[in-house]
Amino acid sequence: MGSISFDNVGKVFGAGAGALVALEGITLTVADKEFVAIVGPSGCGKTTCLRMVAGFERPSSGNISVDGKLIVAPGPDRAVVFQQFALFPWKTVRGNIEMGLRNKNMSLAQRMPLVDAALKLMNLESHANAFPHQLSGGMQQRVAIARAYVLDPAVLLMDEPFGALDAQTRVVMQEELVRLARLNPRTVLFITHSVEEAVYLADRVAIMGRRHGRIKAIVDIKSVRLAEQWDQLERIEDVMEQESFVHLRSSIWKSLREEK
């Protein structure tokens, strides 16, 4: 189980006259195996939300919990995928994927089946012995995602994971993530600047306002996706051409434009 709960969360950086209110009054629940994307203007606090769930930052007020357990530090129930792939350049694909398992003191016999399964999940079997510099950006991000999945986390935290990729590779990775979300679901908190990406991937989209980092609206995507049978469409462009997709995208863009 991996439900996430923000309970009236605030975050202030600094103190006194120089204090910066990054977040204020954030209340949000992400259900177990739900995919929630957060969009908003630069500097609105999206990444700060994710970092607090990861345990890298502590709230100034309020609480964040996973399955009712208060988050006070990073933990094995949460894995993070960053925009920069952060792979070890001296290790092979297999070596990078198994690093987290090594840190858990698992034996070779315990690690290998799990690494093999992660390689298969991300279609990386033929690249298992390659080094990061031999891979494209999209392939490197596949490795980063496999490294997160192999730990079997309840919660997957993704901070602009496709932001460093070219447009074509980004589309391929979006389609890949949809495949993963259906095949091996996790609770996902996904940060992005792309409204199209958020609508395509998420069950719900949380829209953040610029001032004092508040959630100004939450848009339900899943009910529309199921009703309109988007999952029956093979290509992302086919989904994005649907009238229902265009309406949702326009509605979210309108809300974001009000923040400028």
N, C-alpha and C positions, 0 to 999 in steps of 0.2 A: 504494500500500500504506500502511496506517496502523495497524499493531499498536502497542499501548501496553504497556510493561512496567514494573511497580514491583518493584524488587529490594531487599527488606529496608529499606524507607524509614521514616525517623523524622523528626519535626519538633518542635523545642523552641523556644518563644518565651521570650525573656529569658535570664537567667543567674543562677547562684548560688542562694540560698534562694528567690528569686522566680521561678525558672524554671517554665514550664508545659509539660508534655509533651502535645503535641497529637496526635501520631501515633507509633506504635511498631511496628516489625516488619511493615510493610505489604508484602506480596508478592502481586501480582496481574498477570495477563496478560489483556489485552483483544485478541482476535484481529481481524484486518483485517475491516472491515465488520460487526463484532459490536456489538450494542447492550447495554451493561451499565449498569444503574441501581444507585446506592448509596443505601441507606436507613439511618437510625440516629437516635438521640436528638439533640436540639439540643446543639451543642457537642462532638459526637463527632469532628469533623475531616473531614466530608464535603467541604465547600467548600474546605478546605485541600488536599485531594487534587487537586481540579480545578484550583485555582490553581497548583499545582506543575506539573501537566501543561501548563497554558497558558504557563508560564514566568514567572508573576508572583511566585512564591515559589521559593526554593531549598530542597531537603531539608537537614536537619541531618546526616543520615546516609543511606547507601544511594544508589541511583541510579534515575532515571526516564528512559526512552528511548522514542522513537517509531521503529519500524523499525530498532532497534539504534543509533540516533543519540542520544547523550546530550542531554537538554534542559538548556540553560543560559540561555535567554531566550525570549521570544515569537517565533513564526515563522510563515511563510505556510502551513505544513502543518497549522496548528491554528486554528480559529475558535471564538469564544466567544459564546454567547447567554445574556444575564443575565435575572434576574427583572424588573428595570426595563429598559424598552425601549431607553433611551439613544439615542434618535433625535435628529437635529439639527432643532430646531423650525422653523428658517428655510429648510429644504430640503424639496422635494417628495419623494414616495415614490421616484420615479426617482433624484432627487439623492442621497437617503440610500443607496440600494442601490449606486450607482456610486462612492461615496466611496473604498472600499478599492481599487477599480481605478484611480482617479485617483492614489492614493498609490503605486501601482506604476508610475506614469508611462505608463499605457497611453493610446493615442490615442483620440479620439472614435470613429473607425471601428472600433477594436478593442473599445471598451467597449460600444457600443450593442447588438450582437447578444447579448452575455452578459447585459446588463441585461434585454433583452427576454425572454430565456429564463428568467431568475429571476422576472420578473413573471408569466410564464405558469405556471411551476412552482407558485407560491403563489397563483394565481388573483387577481392584483392588477392585471391589465391595465387595468381600468376605473377604477382609482384612481391611476394612474401620476403624475398631475399634482396630486394632493391633498397637503395638508400634514398633519403628524401630528395637530394639534389637531382636524382634521376627521374623524379616524378613531376607531373604537371601540378598546378595549384589545386585543381579539383581532386586529383588523386591524393595529394597530401591532406586535404580536408577529410577525405574518406578515412584515411589512417587515424586522424584525430578523433573522428566520430567512433571508429572501431575501438580505439583506446578507451573511450568513455563507456561504450556498450559492454565491453568485456568485463567490466567491474560489476555488471548487473545492478546499476543504481536504480532506486525507485524514482528519482527525480533527475531529469536532464536539463541543464541550464545552458542556453545557447545565446551568446552575445555577438550579434552581427556575424554569424559564422560564415556567411557567403559574401560579406562585404568586400573582401580583397580579390574576388574572382571576376574574370571578364564576364560579359553579359551572357554569352552562350553557355559557358561552364556553370554559371549561376543557375540558369534554367534547368540544366541537367541535374544539379545537386538538389534543387527544390523538388523535382520529380522523384529523386532518390529518397529524400526525406519523407515524402508522402508514402512511398512504398514501405519504408521502415516503420512509420507510424501505424500502418495497417497490419504489418507482419509481426512486429515486436513492440507493441505500444509501451510508452513510458509517460509519466507526467512530465510535460515539457513547458518551461517558461522561456520564451523566445523573444529576443530584443531585435528590432529592425527599424530602419528608416523607410523601408519600402512598403507602401500601403498594399500594392499588388501582391507582394510576397506574404504579407500578414493574412490577407483574405484567402489566398490560395492554400496556405498551410494550416491555419488555426481553426479550432473549434469556436473560440471567442477572441475578440480583439479589444484590448483595453487601450483607450485613448487618453494620453496624459496631457495636461495643460502646462504651459510654460511657468506660470506664476505659482511659486511655492509647491511645485511638484505634486499636483493633485491628479487623481483619476477623474476625468470629467464625464466619461461615458464608457459603457461596455457594450459591444455589438455582438450579437449572436450570429455566428456563421454556420455552425453545424446543422441547425434545423433547415436552413436554406439549402445547404449542400446535399443533405439527404433527400429533401423534397424534390430538388431539381436533378438529382442523380448525377452530380458532378463526377463521382467516382467511376462512373461508367465510361467517362471520356479519357482516352489514353494520353493525350498531349495537353500540356499546360495552356497552350494558345487556344485550344478548343474550350477549355474552362473559362478563360478570360474573355472569350467572345460571348458568353452567355449573358442575357439581359439581367439576370439576377446578380451575377458577379459585378457587372458594370454599375448597377444600382448601389450595391454595398460599397464598392470602391469610391464612388462619387460621394456617398454619405459620409464616409470617414474623412475623405479629403476636405469636404466642406467644414467639418468639425475642426480639422487641423488648421485650415486657413484662418479661422477665427482667432488663432493664437499668434498670428504674425503681427 
